[in-house]
Structures are given as structure tokens and as C-alpha cells.
Amino acid sequence: KVYGSTYTFSSSDYTITGLVNGNTVTSVTMFSAGAAGTALVSPPTYTITPSAANGTGLGNYTIQYTPGTMTVTPKTLTIAAK
């Protein structure tokens, strides 16, 4: 994401592998300090931590969460002479 913007996670930010028999995952909590508008470009990468999956039939699984990475890129600053 670009420095200064806030990032809101959605269901397109994670993948689910291994569901069977019509079981579903309807949501996953995602957290990263990099999602805040105040997250700095240095360090440029922040860990994304998934947790708390909700859905149907999830008691039939041992759920493994794999962290991801978020990169904060510089925002363009334009300075123009008068």
C-alpha cells in the first residue's frame, strides 16, 4: 500500500486450501501494523497475521495460519516552483 493510506483487508487477501464436504470459511481476521495510515516506508515490509477463521464445519479441521507480508511504498510528493 502507499504511505499515508489506510488498508482494509477483505476476503480477497487470503486463500483457503483443504476444505471438503461443503464446509466453508466465511471470514478470517487479518492484522498488520502496515495497514495503518501512519505505517512508515522504512521498514518497507510488515507481517500480516491471519487468525480467528469463522465458517461452517471448522471444528473438523486443524487450522494452520500462514503469515503474509505487506509492503508500504512511498507516496508521490510534488514540489513546484512559483
Residue pairs with C-beta under 8 A, 6 or more apart in sequence:
1 7
1 34
1 35
1 39
1 70
1 71
1 72
1 73
2 72
2 73
2 74
2 75
3 39
3 40
3 41
3 72
3 73
3 74
3 75
4 37
4 75
5 37
5 75
6 35
6 36
6 37
7 32
7 34
7 35
7 70
8 35
9 30
9 35
9 48
11 27
11 28
13 30
13 48
13 68
14 28
14 30
14 50
14 68
16 25
18 61
19 25
19 57
19 61
21 57
22 56
22 57
23 55
23 56
23 57
23 58
23 60
23 61
24 55
24 56
24 57
25 53
25 54
25 55
25 58
26 54
26 55
26 56
27 53
27 54
27 55
28 50
28 51
28 52
28 53
28 54
29 50
29 51
29 52
30 48
30 49
30 50
31 48
31 49
31 51
32 46
32 47
32 48
32 49
32 70
33 39
33 46
33 47
34 45
34 46
34 48
34 70
34 71
34 72
35 46
35 70
39 46
39 72
40 72
41 72
41 73
41 74
44 71
44 72
44 73
45 69
45 70
45 71
45 72
46 69
46 70
46 71
46 72
47 67
47 68
47 69
47 70
48 67
48 68
48 69
48 70
49 65
49 67
50 65
50 66
50 67
50 68
51 65
53 63
53 65
